[in-house]
Structure formats: structure tokens, C-alpha cells
Amino acid sequence: MLSKSVRKTILENCLSKEDSFGRQIYLLYRYTVLWDGTLWPKIGSLPLGPSHIHLLFTIGLDGVSNSEMARRAIVSKQAMSKLVKEMLYHELIVIVPNEHDSRCNIITLTDKGGRVLLKIWEANKILRAEFEKRLGKAKAKKLLSLMAELVESLDSSRSASVVVPEGGLPAGRTGTVITRLSAPSSGR
């Protein structure tokens, strides 16, 4: 059972809906997933998750290398390889030789992958309309702009180095890759 002092500290610091970025991001993600559940019939019967959808957008029109996709998605190359295999299985992508660098291949969309991407975009427009209905167009546009600005800032501050915290990885987390974000400036 919580002591009165710990309970008071939690109430004062941890449970404010407006002060918790992590909680709001998680809840928005959950609501989006629940909302997207009603949109999946419009996309088709493919077992696509958020990671697959993000990767379809990441591939774009010109294709991208596996390591570049992993960097943009903030996942390990091994996790990216698993997603790529799933997308290959569903014939959403193909892998072609890189004309400029024989050491790597380029992942590109197939016509089927392009059609799925278009269906996802249509579903995205429905989701955006729902947000605009709830917030108003100006606030929804501002929210999207702020989220894009934050993601861009986080992307640009990500270090290329992979680090393990002092004392090693937490118990049970062997092989976990931890990417360091730039520390906030202390003003010194």
C-alpha cells in the first residue's frame, strides 16, 4: 500500500493529463489504433501493422536501402529484415540492385504495394477528418505541424552511435540497441 507522502507526490506530479507527454502520446496512439481498426477493411485483408505502414511511406517512389529504412524507422537492421521479409511475402515490395552501389540493394514498391499505400492514404484522410471534426481544422493542422516539427527535431538530434548504459543492459535485455539522444543544453 502507498504511504501518504508517496501518494501525495504521485498525485501532485504524475497524474496530470496535461503534463505527461508519454501518457498523451500513448493514449493518442491507442485511440488511433482503435480508430484504424475500423479503417482496415478499406485497406484490405493484409496483416499490416503500424511498422509496415510507416515503411511503405518510407520507401517512397524511388526506393531505399535496408539500412536507411532501419535508420528512419529507428529499429535494428535485424528487425527491419523481418519486416522486409513479411512485405516481400505479401508482394508489397521487391528488392533490386542499387545502380550506384553494388554493395547494397534498394527496396522498392510493387504496384500492389503502391495500391496498398494509396488505400492507407485514403484511410489517413478519414482519420485526419475525424481529428479535424473533433479539434477544428486550424487546431488539427497546428497539431500535425507541431508533431512533424518535434519528430524532425528528434531525428536531427539522434546520434549515429549506439551506446549501452553504464552497468550494461537491463536484466533480460540481451542484444538491445539503445540510441543516444543529444542531451539538452545546460546553458554552460
Backbone as a ProteinNet text record, in pm:
[ID]
protein_1_A
[PRIMARY]
MLSKSVRKTILENCLSKEDSFGRQIYLLYRYTVLWDGTLWPKIGSLPLGPSHIHLLFTIGLDGVSNSEMARRAIVSKQAMSKLVKEMLYHELIVIVPNEHDSRCNIITLTDKGGRVLLKIWEANKILRAEFEKRLGKAKAKKLLSLMAELVESLDSSRSASVVVPEGGLPAGRTGTVITRLSAPSSGR
[TERTIARY]
84.9	0	89.6	46.1	123.7	116.2	230.5	229.7	164.5	121.1	55.1	148.2	276.2	368.9	393.1	408.5	428.7	301.9	186.9	59.2	43.3	76.2	64.5	158.4	281.3	378.7	331.7	277.6	225.7	111.5	18.4	-95.7	-51.6	48.2	95.3	179	246.1	344.3	316.5	248.1	242.2	107.9	2	-128.7	-198.3	-131.6	-190.5	-189.9	-306.5	-315.9	-237.7	-236.5	-173.1	-21	34.7	178.9	253.5	185.2	250.6	254.4	368.8	384.9	369.7	437.9	434.5	293.1	217.7	80.4	-5.3	6.9	-73.5	-36.5	92.6	136.5	84.2	95.3	45.8	-104.7	-180.6	-326	-366.7	-299.7	-329.9	-299.7	-189.1	-154.8	-264.7	-309.1	-412.1	-542.2	-583.7	-706.7	-692.6	-575.9	-552.4	-560.2	-499.3	-505.3	-649.7	-725.6	-866.3	-944.5	-919.5	-987.4	-947.1	-816.3	-767.6	-830.9	-867.9	-932.6	-1058.5	-1125.7	-1246	-1209.1	-1083	-1040.3	-976.1	-931.8	-860.9	-941	-1074.3	-1146.5	-1127.8	-1105.1	-1082.4	-944.6	-850.2	-714.4	-704.4	-779.8	-775.1	-747.2	-727.3	-711	-565.4	-473.4	-332.2	-307.1	-224.7	-194.6	-87.5	-123.7	-28.2	-42	70.7	71.5	129.3	137.3	192.1	332.9	415.2	552.3	552.2	467.7	459.2	412.3	313.2	256.8	362.3	433.8	538.8	643.7	677.4	779.5	733.1	606.1	556	573.5	547	567.6	716	799.6	944	1006.8	958.5	1014.9	995.3	879.1	852.7	856.1	874.3	872	1004.4	1114.8	1246.6	1310.1	1249.6	1307.4	1410.7	1457	1550.4	1625.5	1745.6	1822.3	1767.1	1795.6	1750.2	1804.5	1932.4	1991.8	1933.9	1903.5	1842.8	1700.4	1626.6	1491.7	1499.2	1595.4	1611.5	1643.4	1730.4	1766.3	1643.9	1567	1449.7	1341.6	1328.9	1225	1270.5	1397.4	1456.6	1442.9	1480.9	1483.3	1615.6	1646.5	1769.5	1756.2	1871.1	1868.9	1802.1	1817.9	1755.2	1603	1549.7	1405	1354.8	1434	1395.5	1392.2	1488	1490.7	1364.5	1316.5	1192.4	1074	1063.5	954.3	964.2	1085.3	1106	1062.1	1097.1	1056.4	904.5	836	689.7	631	688.9	638.3	669.3	783.3	814.6	713.8	682.8	587.5	451.7	410.2	280.6	291.2	409.9	435.3	408.9	441.1	425.9	552.4	665.1	794.3	874.4	975.5	1077.5	1212.7	1313	1449.9	1525.6	1584	1657.1	1799.5	1893.3	2031	2037.3	2125.7	2149.7	2241.2	2193.9	2272	2399	2399.7	2512.1	2607.6	2565.5	2647.7	2618.9	2711.3	2689	2691.4	2729.7	2734.3	2597.3	2497.7	2365.5	2256.9	2140	2023.1	1925.6	1830	1726.3	1591.5	1514.5	1379.9	1283.4	1201.3	1104.7	965	866.8	727.9	692.2	608.9	547.1	419.1	353.8	223.8	125.5	128.9	40.3	72.8	201.7	242.2	197.7	207.7	162.7	13.2	-63.7	-209.4	-245.7	-173.2	-196.9	-163.9	-53.2	-15.4	-124.4	-182.2	-291.3	-413.7	-444.4	-556.5	-528.1	-403.9	-365.8	-381.2	-342.2	-356.5	-502.8	-589	-733.2	-782.3	-737.5	-774.1	-718.9	-597.6	-537.2	-621.3	-677.1	-762.2	-887.5	-941.5	-1057.8	-1019	-902.5	-853.9	-831.9	-771.6	-749.2	-882	-981.3	-1113	-1174.4	-1153.7	-1204.6	-1137.3	-1005.9	-935	-981	-1000.1	-1047.6	-1187.6	-1270.7	-1406.4	-1401.9	-1309.1	-1300.1	-1226.7	-1125.6	-1043.5	-1070.7	-1127.1	-1135.4	-1015.7	-1032.8	-925.8	-797.2	-809.4	-688.9	-609.1	-676.7	-605.4	-546.5	-620.6	-569.6	-445.4	-448.9	-333.7	-214.6	-238.9	-133.2	-74.6	-162.7	-116.4	-25.8	-66.4	14.3	148.1	144.5	266.3	361.1	306.4	389.3	448.3	367.5	419.3	531.4	513.7	617.2	744.2	727.8	844	918.5	844.6	906.9	981.1	919.2	984.1	1109.5	1101.7	1219.5	1331.9	1297.9	1397.6	1460.3	1377.4	1429.5	1517	1475.5	1555.6	1692	1694.7	1821.6	1912.7	1856.1	1940	1987.1	1934.2	1976.5	2121.3	2196	2336.2	2347.9	2449.3	2472.3	2531.9	2581.4	2644.7	2540.7	2575.7	2490.6	2561.5	2491	2554	2480.2	2553.6	2495.3	2513.1	2409.6	2421.1	2524.8	2574.6	2669.9	2609.4	2690.9	2641.8	2581.2	2582.8	2531.5	2382.3	2329.5	2187	2105.6	1978.9	1893	1878.1	1849.9	1833.2	1729.9	1762.9	1670	1668	1753.1	1751.8	1881.8	1919	2042.1	2024.4	2125	2123.7	2039.7	1987.2	1906.2	1994.5	1949.2	2023.4	1961.3	2043.4	1994.6	2061.6	1984.2	2038.7	2034.4	2144	2153.1	2094.7	2012.9	1964.9	2056.1	2075.1	2157.5	2096.1	2182.2	2134.9	2095.7	1993.7	1957.3	2073.8	2089.1	2197.4	2174.5	2281.1	2268.9	2289.2	2321.6	2338.8	2475.2	2567.1	2702.7	2794.1
-117.5	0	124.1	227.5	351.2	429.8	485.6	575.1	706.5	784.7	912.5	1006.2	1007.9	1100.6	1061.3	930.7	886	910.7	881.4	903.9	1051.1	1140.7	1284.3	1327.8	1277.2	1312.7	1264.8	1143.4	1091.5	1178.1	1210.7	1293.9	1430	1488.1	1621.5	1621.5	1510	1510.6	1418.6	1310.1	1207.1	1191.2	1235.8	1201.3	1313.8	1425.2	1534.1	1496.4	1493.9	1456.7	1553	1678.7	1779	1776.8	1724.6	1730.8	1605.2	1504.5	1378.9	1356.6	1390.2	1366.4	1218.3	1135.5	991.7	936.6	976.5	927.3	974.4	1100.7	1153	1087.7	1067.6	1003	859.9	789.1	652.2	646.7	732.2	729.5	768	868.3	906.2	790.5	722.2	604.3	498.8	470.9	368.4	407.1	532.4	575.4	566.1	598.6	590.1	444.9	354.8	212.2	164.9	204.1	163.9	220.6	346.9	408.6	339.3	312.6	245.4	107.9	44.6	-85.2	-80.2	32.2	45.3	77.5	117.9	152.9	35.8	-66	-176	-242	-256.8	-316.9	-237.4	-108.1	-27.1	-55.5	-102.2	-129	-268.9	-360.6	-497.7	-593.6	-717.4	-820.3	-845.2	-764.4	-783.6	-757.1	-840.8	-820.5	-712.8	-588.6	-478.4	-410.9	-385.8	-310.3	-172	-91.2	43.9	46.7	-52.1	-54.6	-76	-167	-191.2	-65	-0.6	119.2	229.9	250	351.4	320.8	194.4	157.5	178.9	155	181.7	328.7	417.5	560.8	592.2	523.7	548.9	509.7	402	355.6	460.4	521.6	627.8	580.4	672.7	642.2	588	628.5	593.2	474.3	424.3	312.7	359.5	264.3	296.5	169.2	185.2	68.2	17.7	-108.6	-169	-92.7	-56.1	13.4	154.4	221	354.3	344.5	240.9	222.2	197.1	116.2	87.8	216.3	299.7	425.7	515.7	529.8	617.3	565.8	433.4	374.4	358.2	385	373.6	230.4	135.2	-4.9	-66.2	-182.5	-251.2	-305.6	-333.9	-392.4	-529.9	-602.5	-734	-721.6	-625.3	-604.1	-559.8	-477.7	-431.5	-549.6	-639.9	-756.2	-839.5	-854.8	-929.8	-861.8	-730.8	-657.8	-667.1	-657.2	-665.8	-803.7	-909.5	-1044.9	-1056.4	-1000.3	-1004.8	-928.6	-813.8	-733.1	-799.2	-867.9	-944.2	-1057.6	-1126.5	-1237.5	-1191.9	-1072.3	-1019.4	-943.4	-948.4	-888.6	-738.1	-672.2	-527.2	-456	-526.5	-468.6	-568.9	-517.6	-600.5	-541.3	-623.9	-578.5	-583.5	-470.1	-459.7	-411.6	-443.5	-396.8	-243.6	-190.3	-46.3	-11.5	74.1	110.8	187.1	252.6	338.2	273	162.9	99.6	-50	-128.4	-272.8	-345	-275	-337.9	-348.6	-276.6	-282.6	-284.4	-326.7	-332.2	-221.7	-198.6	-98.6	-169.2	-131.2	-184.5	-87.1	-137	-51.9	-112.7	-29.2	-74.4	-147.9	-248.6	-310.2	-231.2	-261.6	-197.6	-228.8	-353.4	-391.7	-307.5	-291	-208.2	-64	-13.8	123	138.3	36.3	42.8	37	-45.6	-51.7	82.9	143.9	274.9	378.2	373.9	466.7	442.3	315.2	283.8	332.5	317.3	366.1	518	585.9	732.1	772.5	697.7	726.1	708.5	602.4	581	693.5	740	850.5	977.2	998.9	1116.8	1108	988.1	969.1	999.1	950.1	976.2	1125.9	1191.7	1336.1	1411.1	1369.9	1433.3	1416.3	1300.7	1277.7	1372.8	1388.3	1481.1	1624.6	1661.4	1796.9	1820.4	1717.8	1728.7	1753.7	1688.2	1699.2	1825.1	1867	1981.3	2108.8	2096.1	2206.8	2199.7	2250.1	2237.8	2307.6	2427.1	2503.7	2432.4	2383.8	2314.8	2182.4	2108.7	1981.7	2006.4	2110.5	2144	2183.3	2260.9	2302.5	2181.9	2090.5	1969.3	1889.1	1868.4	1794.4	1864.2	1995.2	2073	2059.2	2067.2	2053.5	1913.2	1811.4	1674.2	1655.8	1707.3	1696.1	1769.1	1886.5	1963.2	1887.1	1826.9	1751.4	1629.9	1556.1	1438.3	1479.1	1587.2	1635.2	1671.6	1737	1773.8	1649.5	1551.8	1428.1	1354.2	1349.4	1284.4	1350.2	1482.2	1552.2	1543.4	1515.8	1509.1	1367.8	1269.2	1131.4	1114.1	1053.1	1026.2	899.7	894.4	773.7	663.6	700.2	599.6	519.8	396.1	308.5	288.6	308.9	302.1	203.9	154.4	70.8	148.3	157.5	235.1	176.2	261.4	214.2	95.7	-4.8	-123	-224.8	-196.4	-291.6	-279	-376.6	-377.5	-427.6	-383.7	-435.6	-586.7	-651.5	-796.8	-839.6	-942.2	-994.5	-918	-818.2	-735.5	-753.9	-876	-900.2	-857.8	-795.1	-755.4	-632.2	-567.7	-449.4	-335.2	-264	-148.7	-23.3	59.2	182.9	298.3	385.7	500	621.4	693.2	809.6	932.2	1004.9	1135	1239.7	1349.7	1457.6	1508.6	1530.8	1582.9	1728.8	1772.7	1914.2	1999.8	2114.2	2201.9	2258	2261.1	2308.2	2457.8	2520.6	2666.2	2709	2613.8	2647.9	2676.1
0	0	0	-68.8	-78.1	52.3	90.3	205.8	165	260.4	231	155.5	193	126.9	-19.3	-46	-183.9	-264.3	-204.8	-271.7	-308.8	-214.5	-238.6	-351.6	-350	-453.1	-590.3	-595.8	-723.2	-772.7	-685.1	-724.4	-774.9	-709.8	-747.8	-875.7	-905.5	-1013.5	-1131.5	-1110.3	-1214	-1283	-1225.4	-1280.2	-1354.5	-1373	-1450.1	-1597.2	-1659.3	-1800.3	-1888.2	-1854.6	-1940.2	-1930.7	-1821.7	-1801.6	-1845.9	-1891.2	-1923.6	-2074.8	-2135.5	-2279.1	-2310.9	-2232.7	-2258.4	-2254.4	-2155.8	-2143.2	-2260.3	-2296.3	-2406.8	-2538.9	-2561.3	-2684.8	-2688.8	-2576.4	-2571.9	-2597.7	-2529.1	-2545.8	-2687.8	-2744.5	-2882.2	-2976.9	-2951.9	-3032	-3018.3	-2896.6	-2874.3	-2944.7	-2930.1	-2996.9	-3148.5	-3199.1	-3343.3	-3388.8	-3311.9	-3345.6	-3342.3	-3239.6	-3231.7	-3349.4	-3381.7	-3495	-3624.1	-3637.9	-3758.1	-3773.4	-3661.9	-3669.5	-3753.3	-3755.4	-3838.5	-3983.1	-4004.8	-4140.4	-4213.9	-4141.4	-4206.4	-4316.9	-4303.6	-4417.1	-4546.7	-4536.5	-4655.1	-4715.7	-4632.2	-4677.7	-4736.8	-4685.1	-4734.8	-4621.3	-4656.3	-4554.4	-4518.1	-4567	-4534.6	-4387.5	-4324.4	-4182.2	-4162.9	-4189.3	-4178.3	-4043.1	-3981	-3857.1	-3882	-3777.4	-3791.6	-3851.6	-3816.8	-3871	-4021.6	-4069.5	-4214.1	-4286.4	-4230	-4293.3	-4300.4	-4189.7	-4188.2	-4296	-4310.5	-4407.7	-4551.5	-4577.5	-4713	-4747.8	-4651.4	-4675	-4687.1	-4607.7	-4608.8	-4742.1	-4801.7	-4929.2	-5037.3	-5038.5	-5134.7	-5279.1	-5369.7	-5512.7	-5564.2	-5501.9	-5553.5	-5484.5	-5377.5	-5304.5	-5204	-5123.1	-5015.6	-4977.5	-4923.5	-4879.5	-4745.8	-4714.9	-4589.5	-4469.1	-4472.8	-4358.6	-4343	-4454.1	-4446.5	-4392.1	-4432.5	-4378.3	-4227.9	-4184.6	-4041.4	-3965.7	-4023.2	-3957.3	-3943.3	-4051.9	-4048.7	-3955.2	-3944.6	-3860.5	-3715.3	-3689.5	-3556.8	-3504.8	-3588.3	-3547.8	-3592.5	-3537.8	-3575.9	-3717.9	-3780.2	-3914.4	-3911	-3798.8	-3786.4	-3785.1	-3708.6	-3704.5	-3841.6	-3908.6	-4042	-4138.6	-4128.1	-4216.9	-4201.2	-4078.9	-4054.6	-4124.3	-4109	-4173.9	-4325.9	-4377.3	-4521.8	-4572.5	-4500.3	-4542	-4545.9	-4446.1	-4443.9	-4562.6	-4592.7	-4703.2	-4838.4	-4847.4	-4968	-4985.9	-4877.7	-4881.6	-4936.3	-4896.5	-4941.2	-5073.7	-5135.1	-5266.1	-5268.7	-5156.6	-5148.9	-5196.9	-5190.6	-5227.6	-5309.3	-5376.8	-5441.7	-5405.8	-5414	-5388	-5519.7	-5556.7	-5683.9	-5655.9	-5745.6	-5726.4	-5728.4	-5647	-5644.5	-5762	-5849.6	-5968.4	-5932.8	-5814.1	-5776.2	-5676.6	-5614.4	-5511.6	-5511.7	-5563.8	-5576.9	-5442.6	-5333.9	-5201.8	-5136.1	-5187	-5124.7	-5231	-5188.5	-5275.6	-5237	-5323.9	-5299.4	-5288.2	-5189.3	-5170.8	-5236.3	-5327.1	-5396.5	-5385	-5404.3	-5401.4	-5529.7	-5516	-5633	-5662.4	-5773.2	-5799.6	-5687.9	-5639.5	-5528.5	-5405.4	-5374.4	-5261.2	-5278.5	-5401.2	-5429.7	-5410.6	-5455	-5435.8	-5288.1	-5210.4	-5066.1	-5002.6	-5044.7	-4992.6	-5021.5	-5139.6	-5173.3	-5084.4	-5056.3	-4967.5	-4825.7	-4782.3	-4648.9	-4644.7	-4752.4	-4757.2	-4749.7	-4815.5	-4807.5	-4663.7	-4597.6	-4457.5	-4370.4	-4401.7	-4328.3	-4341.9	-4460.4	-4480.4	-4394.2	-4376.6	-4289.8	-4144.9	-4103.5	-3967.8	-3946.8	-4044.4	-4035.2	-4024.8	-4103.2	-4097.4	-3957.8	-3897.2	-3761.5	-3662.8	-3674.1	-3585.5	-3609.7	-3736.5	-3767.9	-3713.4	-3718.1	-3664.2	-3513.5	-3445.7	-3300.4	-3253.8	-3330.6	-3288.4	-3367.9	-3485.8	-3579.3	-3673	-3794.4	-3895.6	-3853.3	-3797.7	-3762.4	-3653.3	-3549.6	-3441.2	-3489.1	-3572.3	-3623.3	-3709.5	-3791.1	-3874.8	-3787.8	-3683.9	-3592	-3518.3	-3473.9	-3406.5	-3498.1	-3622.1	-3718.1	-3741.6	-3753.1	-3773.2	-3653.7	-3532	-3411.7	-3399.9	-3432.4	-3426.8	-3528.4	-3649.6	-3752.2	-3709.5	-3649.8	-3602.3	-3493.1	-3401.3	-3292.3	-3347.1	-3438.2	-3496.5	-3572.2	-3647.7	-3721.1	-3624.8	-3515	-3415.3	-3351.9	-3319.5	-3261.1	-3361.2	-3488.2	-3591.4	-3605.2	-3603.7	-3625.1	-3503.1	-3385.2	-3265.6	-3235.3	-3309.4	-3285.3	-3322.8	-3235.1	-3262.4	-3346.5	-3426.9	-3506.4	-3419.5	-3299.3	-3215.2	-3139	-3116.6	-3037.3	-2905.3	-2796.4	-2665.6	-2576.7	-2478.9	-2374.9	-2245.7	-2162.7	-2039.7	-1945.5	-1854.4	-1755.1	-1682.4	-1657	-1588.8	-1684.1	-1813.2	-1910.5	-1932.8	-2003.3	-2036	-1917.3	-1907.9	-1802	-1812.7	-1701.3	-1698.7	-1802.7	-1877.1	-1976.1	-2107.1	-2124	-2245.6	-2322.8	-2350.4	-2425.2	-2570	-2623	-2762.3	-2791.9	-2691.6	-2713.5	-2761.6	-2863.2	-2914.4	-2856	-2798	-2738.9	-2810.7	-2868.2	-2940.4	-2849.4	-2843.6	-2755.9	-2824.7	-2752	-2799.2	-2739.1	-2808.5	-2755.9	-2626.4	-2529.6	-2401.1	-2418.1	-2344.7	-2351.8	-2307.4	-2366.9	-2330	-2190.4	-2112	-1973.6	-1962.3	-2071.3	-2069.9	-2020.7	-2004.9	-1958.6	-2073
[MASK]
++++++++++++++++++++++++++++++++++++++++++++++++++++++++++++++++++++++++++++++++++++++++++++++++++++++++++++++++++++++++++++++++++++++++++++++++++++++++++++++++++++++++++++++++++++++++++++

